[in-house]
């Protein structure tokens, strides 16, 4: 079960902080991997199911913000700000999920 904590830490460490075309691809890959791990943790047992549900609305918000940071409607400064906000929120959520996950042996 510790594999998820290590995988989440790896994702956390990979999160880019600067807006660029390459970093948009990277953060979207990280988000996909994070969503996959989140689903796996959620399916461990009912305790995890209840305690991981709070991460899904935030995940959707992060995805929306990342998408918005790539919009031609925004200036470079706005794009940088949106990307920074989303990457910071993703870091916070991954760290929180690591804390909720613990050693993978929690149950209700």
Chimera marker file (.cmm) of the C-alpha trace (Angstrom):
<marker_set name="trace">
<marker id="1" x="0.000" y="0.000" z="0.000" r="1" g="1" b="0" radius="0.5"/>
<marker id="2" x="2.946" y="2.360" z="0.566" r="1" g="1" b="0" radius="0.5"/>
<marker id="3" x="3.339" y="2.489" z="-3.208" r="1" g="1" b="0" radius="0.5"/>
<marker id="4" x="0.649" y="5.147" z="-3.445" r="1" g="1" b="0" radius="0.5"/>
<marker id="5" x="2.411" y="7.452" z="-0.998" r="1" g="1" b="0" radius="0.5"/>
<marker id="6" x="5.642" y="7.122" z="-2.961" r="1" g="1" b="0" radius="0.5"/>
<marker id="7" x="3.844" y="7.663" z="-6.273" r="1" g="1" b="0" radius="0.5"/>
<marker id="8" x="2.073" y="10.727" z="-4.911" r="1" g="1" b="0" radius="0.5"/>
<marker id="9" x="5.358" y="12.146" z="-3.622" r="1" g="1" b="0" radius="0.5"/>
<marker id="10" x="6.907" y="11.615" z="-7.045" r="1" g="1" b="0" radius="0.5"/>
<marker id="11" x="4.009" y="13.478" z="-8.686" r="1" g="1" b="0" radius="0.5"/>
<marker id="12" x="4.338" y="16.265" z="-6.116" r="1" g="1" b="0" radius="0.5"/>
<marker id="13" x="8.027" y="16.636" z="-6.924" r="1" g="1" b="0" radius="0.5"/>
<marker id="14" x="7.332" y="16.806" z="-10.684" r="1" g="1" b="0" radius="0.5"/>
<marker id="15" x="4.826" y="19.672" z="-10.561" r="1" g="1" b="0" radius="0.5"/>
<marker id="16" x="6.130" y="22.574" z="-12.657" r="1" g="1" b="0" radius="0.5"/>
<marker id="17" x="5.764" y="26.143" z="-11.412" r="1" g="1" b="0" radius="0.5"/>
<marker id="18" x="6.207" y="28.123" z="-14.636" r="1" g="1" b="0" radius="0.5"/>
<marker id="19" x="3.737" y="28.379" z="-17.505" r="1" g="1" b="0" radius="0.5"/>
<marker id="20" x="5.063" y="27.023" z="-20.793" r="1" g="1" b="0" radius="0.5"/>
<marker id="21" x="3.812" y="24.693" z="-23.512" r="1" g="1" b="0" radius="0.5"/>
<marker id="22" x="5.977" y="21.861" z="-22.152" r="1" g="1" b="0" radius="0.5"/>
<marker id="23" x="4.819" y="22.452" z="-18.600" r="1" g="1" b="0" radius="0.5"/>
<marker id="24" x="1.168" y="22.423" z="-19.687" r="1" g="1" b="0" radius="0.5"/>
<marker id="25" x="1.695" y="18.950" z="-21.138" r="1" g="1" b="0" radius="0.5"/>
<marker id="26" x="3.558" y="17.846" z="-18.005" r="1" g="1" b="0" radius="0.5"/>
<marker id="27" x="0.977" y="19.159" z="-15.533" r="1" g="1" b="0" radius="0.5"/>
<marker id="28" x="-1.848" y="17.548" z="-17.502" r="1" g="1" b="0" radius="0.5"/>
<marker id="29" x="0.020" y="14.225" z="-17.368" r="1" g="1" b="0" radius="0.5"/>
<marker id="30" x="0.518" y="14.686" z="-13.624" r="1" g="1" b="0" radius="0.5"/>
<marker id="31" x="-3.194" y="15.460" z="-13.165" r="1" g="1" b="0" radius="0.5"/>
<marker id="32" x="-4.140" y="12.298" z="-15.076" r="1" g="1" b="0" radius="0.5"/>
<marker id="33" x="-1.795" y="10.187" z="-12.934" r="1" g="1" b="0" radius="0.5"/>
<marker id="34" x="-3.062" y="11.875" z="-9.758" r="1" g="1" b="0" radius="0.5"/>
<marker id="35" x="-6.696" y="11.194" z="-10.703" r="1" g="1" b="0" radius="0.5"/>
<marker id="36" x="-5.812" y="7.536" z="-11.334" r="1" g="1" b="0" radius="0.5"/>
<marker id="37" x="-4.101" y="7.166" z="-7.946" r="1" g="1" b="0" radius="0.5"/>
<marker id="38" x="-6.943" y="9.027" z="-6.226" r="1" g="1" b="0" radius="0.5"/>
<marker id="39" x="-9.414" y="6.526" z="-7.664" r="1" g="1" b="0" radius="0.5"/>
<marker id="40" x="-7.289" y="3.584" z="-6.540" r="1" g="1" b="0" radius="0.5"/>
<marker id="41" x="-7.000" y="4.962" z="-3.006" r="1" g="1" b="0" radius="0.5"/>
<marker id="42" x="-10.734" y="5.644" z="-2.928" r="1" g="1" b="0" radius="0.5"/>
<marker id="43" x="-11.427" y="2.001" z="-3.764" r="1" g="1" b="0" radius="0.5"/>
<marker id="44" x="-9.333" y="0.564" z="-0.887" r="1" g="1" b="0" radius="0.5"/>
<marker id="45" x="-12.259" y="0.593" z="1.554" r="1" g="1" b="0" radius="0.5"/>
<marker id="46" x="-15.200" y="2.705" z="2.731" r="1" g="1" b="0" radius="0.5"/>
<marker id="47" x="-13.027" y="4.852" z="5.008" r="1" g="1" b="0" radius="0.5"/>
<marker id="48" x="-10.937" y="5.982" z="2.058" r="1" g="1" b="0" radius="0.5"/>
<marker id="49" x="-14.034" y="6.340" z="-0.096" r="1" g="1" b="0" radius="0.5"/>
<marker id="50" x="-15.505" y="8.832" z="2.400" r="1" g="1" b="0" radius="0.5"/>
<marker id="51" x="-12.260" y="10.672" z="3.043" r="1" g="1" b="0" radius="0.5"/>
<marker id="52" x="-11.119" y="11.100" z="-0.558" r="1" g="1" b="0" radius="0.5"/>
<marker id="53" x="-14.404" y="12.458" z="-1.928" r="1" g="1" b="0" radius="0.5"/>
<marker id="54" x="-13.361" y="16.005" z="-0.993" r="1" g="1" b="0" radius="0.5"/>
<marker id="55" x="-10.523" y="15.903" z="-3.516" r="1" g="1" b="0" radius="0.5"/>
<marker id="56" x="-12.700" y="15.552" z="-6.620" r="1" g="1" b="0" radius="0.5"/>
<marker id="57" x="-14.245" y="19.060" z="-6.733" r="1" g="1" b="0" radius="0.5"/>
<marker id="58" x="-10.790" y="20.554" z="-6.230" r="1" g="1" b="0" radius="0.5"/>
<marker id="59" x="-9.393" y="18.359" z="-9.007" r="1" g="1" b="0" radius="0.5"/>
<marker id="60" x="-12.056" y="19.647" z="-11.389" r="1" g="1" b="0" radius="0.5"/>
<marker id="61" x="-11.253" y="23.224" z="-10.391" r="1" g="1" b="0" radius="0.5"/>
<marker id="62" x="-7.537" y="22.648" z="-11.002" r="1" g="1" b="0" radius="0.5"/>
<marker id="63" x="-8.261" y="21.167" z="-14.434" r="1" g="1" b="0" radius="0.5"/>
<marker id="64" x="-10.458" y="24.149" z="-15.330" r="1" g="1" b="0" radius="0.5"/>
<marker id="65" x="-7.805" y="26.618" z="-14.184" r="1" g="1" b="0" radius="0.5"/>
<marker id="66" x="-5.077" y="24.840" z="-16.168" r="1" g="1" b="0" radius="0.5"/>
<marker id="67" x="-7.283" y="24.872" z="-19.257" r="1" g="1" b="0" radius="0.5"/>
<marker id="68" x="-7.972" y="28.573" z="-18.724" r="1" g="1" b="0" radius="0.5"/>
<marker id="69" x="-4.243" y="29.278" z="-18.381" r="1" g="1" b="0" radius="0.5"/>
<marker id="70" x="-3.839" y="28.169" z="-21.978" r="1" g="1" b="0" radius="0.5"/>
<marker id="71" x="-6.588" y="30.424" z="-23.345" r="1" g="1" b="0" radius="0.5"/>
<marker id="72" x="-5.629" y="33.023" z="-25.909" r="1" g="1" b="0" radius="0.5"/>
<marker id="73" x="-8.054" y="35.388" z="-24.168" r="1" g="1" b="0" radius="0.5"/>
<marker id="74" x="-5.556" y="35.918" z="-21.342" r="1" g="1" b="0" radius="0.5"/>
<marker id="75" x="-2.350" y="37.915" z="-21.268" r="1" g="1" b="0" radius="0.5"/>
<marker id="76" x="0.957" y="36.182" z="-20.556" r="1" g="1" b="0" radius="0.5"/>
<marker id="77" x="0.867" y="37.561" z="-17.004" r="1" g="1" b="0" radius="0.5"/>
<marker id="78" x="-2.668" y="36.217" z="-16.455" r="1" g="1" b="0" radius="0.5"/>
<marker id="79" x="-1.698" y="32.840" z="-17.883" r="1" g="1" b="0" radius="0.5"/>
<marker id="80" x="1.297" y="32.701" z="-15.535" r="1" g="1" b="0" radius="0.5"/>
<marker id="81" x="-0.915" y="33.596" z="-12.573" r="1" g="1" b="0" radius="0.5"/>
<marker id="82" x="-3.546" y="30.996" z="-13.419" r="1" g="1" b="0" radius="0.5"/>
<marker id="83" x="-0.919" y="28.298" z="-13.941" r="1" g="1" b="0" radius="0.5"/>
<marker id="84" x="0.769" y="29.239" z="-10.669" r="1" g="1" b="0" radius="0.5"/>
<marker id="85" x="-2.557" y="29.073" z="-8.832" r="1" g="1" b="0" radius="0.5"/>
<marker id="86" x="-3.422" y="25.666" z="-10.284" r="1" g="1" b="0" radius="0.5"/>
<marker id="87" x="0.011" y="24.144" z="-9.695" r="1" g="1" b="0" radius="0.5"/>
<marker id="88" x="-0.001" y="25.427" z="-6.101" r="1" g="1" b="0" radius="0.5"/>
<marker id="89" x="-3.464" y="23.983" z="-5.484" r="1" g="1" b="0" radius="0.5"/>
<marker id="90" x="-2.391" y="20.670" z="-6.998" r="1" g="1" b="0" radius="0.5"/>
<marker id="91" x="0.635" y="20.559" z="-4.694" r="1" g="1" b="0" radius="0.5"/>
<marker id="92" x="-1.580" y="21.304" z="-1.694" r="1" g="1" b="0" radius="0.5"/>
<marker id="93" x="-4.065" y="18.590" z="-2.677" r="1" g="1" b="0" radius="0.5"/>
<marker id="94" x="-1.405" y="15.964" z="-3.294" r="1" g="1" b="0" radius="0.5"/>
<marker id="95" x="0.183" y="16.728" z="0.078" r="1" g="1" b="0" radius="0.5"/>
<marker id="96" x="-3.234" y="16.491" z="1.749" r="1" g="1" b="0" radius="0.5"/>
<marker id="97" x="-3.942" y="13.180" z="0.030" r="1" g="1" b="0" radius="0.5"/>
<marker id="98" x="-0.572" y="11.828" z="1.199" r="1" g="1" b="0" radius="0.5"/>
<marker id="99" x="-1.614" y="12.761" z="4.754" r="1" g="1" b="0" radius="0.5"/>
<marker id="100" x="-5.081" y="11.182" z="4.390" r="1" g="1" b="0" radius="0.5"/>
<marker id="101" x="-3.631" y="8.043" z="2.829" r="1" g="1" b="0" radius="0.5"/>
<marker id="102" x="-1.067" y="7.543" z="5.589" r="1" g="1" b="0" radius="0.5"/>
<marker id="103" x="0.191" y="3.968" z="5.427" r="1" g="1" b="0" radius="0.5"/>
<marker id="104" x="-2.841" y="2.730" z="3.482" r="1" g="1" b="0" radius="0.5"/>
<marker id="105" x="-4.227" y="0.770" z="6.405" r="1" g="1" b="0" radius="0.5"/>
<marker id="106" x="-6.935" y="3.074" z="7.710" r="1" g="1" b="0" radius="0.5"/>
<marker id="107" x="-10.460" y="1.741" z="7.900" r="1" g="1" b="0" radius="0.5"/>
<marker id="108" x="-13.797" y="2.841" z="9.240" r="1" g="1" b="0" radius="0.5"/>
<link id1="1" id2="2" r="1" g="1" b="0" radius="0.2"/>
<link id1="2" id2="3" r="1" g="1" b="0" radius="0.2"/>
<link id1="3" id2="4" r="1" g="1" b="0" radius="0.2"/>
<link id1="4" id2="5" r="1" g="1" b="0" radius="0.2"/>
<link id1="5" id2="6" r="1" g="1" b="0" radius="0.2"/>
<link id1="6" id2="7" r="1" g="1" b="0" radius="0.2"/>
<link id1="7" id2="8" r="1" g="1" b="0" radius="0.2"/>
<link id1="8" id2="9" r="1" g="1" b="0" radius="0.2"/>
<link id1="9" id2="10" r="1" g="1" b="0" radius="0.2"/>
<link id1="10" id2="11" r="1" g="1" b="0" radius="0.2"/>
<link id1="11" id2="12" r="1" g="1" b="0" radius="0.2"/>
<link id1="12" id2="13" r="1" g="1" b="0" radius="0.2"/>
<link id1="13" id2="14" r="1" g="1" b="0" radius="0.2"/>
<link id1="14" id2="15" r="1" g="1" b="0" radius="0.2"/>
<link id1="15" id2="16" r="1" g="1" b="0" radius="0.2"/>
<link id1="16" id2="17" r="1" g="1" b="0" radius="0.2"/>
<link id1="17" id2="18" r="1" g="1" b="0" radius="0.2"/>
<link id1="18" id2="19" r="1" g="1" b="0" radius="0.2"/>
<link id1="19" id2="20" r="1" g="1" b="0" radius="0.2"/>
<link id1="20" id2="21" r="1" g="1" b="0" radius="0.2"/>
<link id1="21" id2="22" r="1" g="1" b="0" radius="0.2"/>
<link id1="22" id2="23" r="1" g="1" b="0" radius="0.2"/>
<link id1="23" id2="24" r="1" g="1" b="0" radius="0.2"/>
<link id1="24" id2="25" r="1" g="1" b="0" radius="0.2"/>
<link id1="25" id2="26" r="1" g="1" b="0" radius="0.2"/>
<link id1="26" id2="27" r="1" g="1" b="0" radius="0.2"/>
<link id1="27" id2="28" r="1" g="1" b="0" radius="0.2"/>
<link id1="28" id2="29" r="1" g="1" b="0" radius="0.2"/>
<link id1="29" id2="30" r="1" g="1" b="0" radius="0.2"/>
<link id1="30" id2="31" r="1" g="1" b="0" radius="0.2"/>
<link id1="31" id2="32" r="1" g="1" b="0" radius="0.2"/>
<link id1="32" id2="33" r="1" g="1" b="0" radius="0.2"/>
<link id1="33" id2="34" r="1" g="1" b="0" radius="0.2"/>
<link id1="34" id2="35" r="1" g="1" b="0" radius="0.2"/>
<link id1="35" id2="36" r="1" g="1" b="0" radius="0.2"/>
<link id1="36" id2="37" r="1" g="1" b="0" radius="0.2"/>
<link id1="37" id2="38" r="1" g="1" b="0" radius="0.2"/>
<link id1="38" id2="39" r="1" g="1" b="0" radius="0.2"/>
<link id1="39" id2="40" r="1" g="1" b="0" radius="0.2"/>
<link id1="40" id2="41" r="1" g="1" b="0" radius="0.2"/>
<link id1="41" id2="42" r="1" g="1" b="0" radius="0.2"/>
<link id1="42" id2="43" r="1" g="1" b="0" radius="0.2"/>
<link id1="43" id2="44" r="1" g="1" b="0" radius="0.2"/>
<link id1="44" id2="45" r="1" g="1" b="0" radius="0.2"/>
<link id1="45" id2="46" r="1" g="1" b="0" radius="0.2"/>
<link id1="46" id2="47" r="1" g="1" b="0" radius="0.2"/>
<link id1="47" id2="48" r="1" g="1" b="0" radius="0.2"/>
<link id1="48" id2="49" r="1" g="1" b="0" radius="0.2"/>
<link id1="49" id2="50" r="1" g="1" b="0" radius="0.2"/>
<link id1="50" id2="51" r="1" g="1" b="0" radius="0.2"/>
<link id1="51" id2="52" r="1" g="1" b="0" radius="0.2"/>
<link id1="52" id2="53" r="1" g="1" b="0" radius="0.2"/>
<link id1="53" id2="54" r="1" g="1" b="0" radius="0.2"/>
<link id1="54" id2="55" r="1" g="1" b="0" radius="0.2"/>
<link id1="55" id2="56" r="1" g="1" b="0" radius="0.2"/>
<link id1="56" id2="57" r="1" g="1" b="0" radius="0.2"/>
<link id1="57" id2="58" r="1" g="1" b="0" radius="0.2"/>
<link id1="58" id2="59" r="1" g="1" b="0" radius="0.2"/>
<link id1="59" id2="60" r="1" g="1" b="0" radius="0.2"/>
<link id1="60" id2="61" r="1" g="1" b="0" radius="0.2"/>
<link id1="61" id2="62" r="1" g="1" b="0" radius="0.2"/>
<link id1="62" id2="63" r="1" g="1" b="0" radius="0.2"/>
<link id1="63" id2="64" r="1" g="1" b="0" radius="0.2"/>
<link id1="64" id2="65" r="1" g="1" b="0" radius="0.2"/>
<link id1="65" id2="66" r="1" g="1" b="0" radius="0.2"/>
<link id1="66" id2="67" r="1" g="1" b="0" radius="0.2"/>
<link id1="67" id2="68" r="1" g="1" b="0" radius="0.2"/>
<link id1="68" id2="69" r="1" g="1" b="0" radius="0.2"/>
<link id1="69" id2="70" r="1" g="1" b="0" radius="0.2"/>
<link id1="70" id2="71" r="1" g="1" b="0" radius="0.2"/>
<link id1="71" id2="72" r="1" g="1" b="0" radius="0.2"/>
<link id1="72" id2="73" r="1" g="1" b="0" radius="0.2"/>
<link id1="73" id2="74" r="1" g="1" b="0" radius="0.2"/>
<link id1="74" id2="75" r="1" g="1" b="0" radius="0.2"/>
<link id1="75" id2="76" r="1" g="1" b="0" radius="0.2"/>
<link id1="76" id2="77" r="1" g="1" b="0" radius="0.2"/>
<link id1="77" id2="78" r="1" g="1" b="0" radius="0.2"/>
<link id1="78" id2="79" r="1" g="1" b="0" radius="0.2"/>
<link id1="79" id2="80" r="1" g="1" b="0" radius="0.2"/>
<link id1="80" id2="81" r="1" g="1" b="0" radius="0.2"/>
<link id1="81" id2="82" r="1" g="1" b="0" radius="0.2"/>
<link id1="82" id2="83" r="1" g="1" b="0" radius="0.2"/>
<link id1="83" id2="84" r="1" g="1" b="0" radius="0.2"/>
<link id1="84" id2="85" r="1" g="1" b="0" radius="0.2"/>
<link id1="85" id2="86" r="1" g="1" b="0" radius="0.2"/>
<link id1="86" id2="87" r="1" g="1" b="0" radius="0.2"/>
<link id1="87" id2="88" r="1" g="1" b="0" radius="0.2"/>
<link id1="88" id2="89" r="1" g="1" b="0" radius="0.2"/>
<link id1="89" id2="90" r="1" g="1" b="0" radius="0.2"/>
<link id1="90" id2="91" r="1" g="1" b="0" radius="0.2"/>
<link id1="91" id2="92" r="1" g="1" b="0" radius="0.2"/>
<link id1="92" id2="93" r="1" g="1" b="0" radius="0.2"/>
<link id1="93" id2="94" r="1" g="1" b="0" radius="0.2"/>
<link id1="94" id2="95" r="1" g="1" b="0" radius="0.2"/>
<link id1="95" id2="96" r="1" g="1" b="0" radius="0.2"/>
<link id1="96" id2="97" r="1" g="1" b="0" radius="0.2"/>
<link id1="97" id2="98" r="1" g="1" b="0" radius="0.2"/>
<link id1="98" id2="99" r="1" g="1" b="0" radius="0.2"/>
<link id1="99" id2="100" r="1" g="1" b="0" radius="0.2"/>
<link id1="100" id2="101" r="1" g="1" b="0" radius="0.2"/>
<link id1="101" id2="102" r="1" g="1" b="0" radius="0.2"/>
<link id1="102" id2="103" r="1" g="1" b="0" radius="0.2"/>
<link id1="103" id2="104" r="1" g="1" b="0" radius="0.2"/>
<link id1="104" id2="105" r="1" g="1" b="0" radius="0.2"/>
<link id1="105" id2="106" r="1" g="1" b="0" radius="0.2"/>
<link id1="106" id2="107" r="1" g="1" b="0" radius="0.2"/>
<link id1="107" id2="108" r="1" g="1" b="0" radius="0.2"/>
</marker_set>
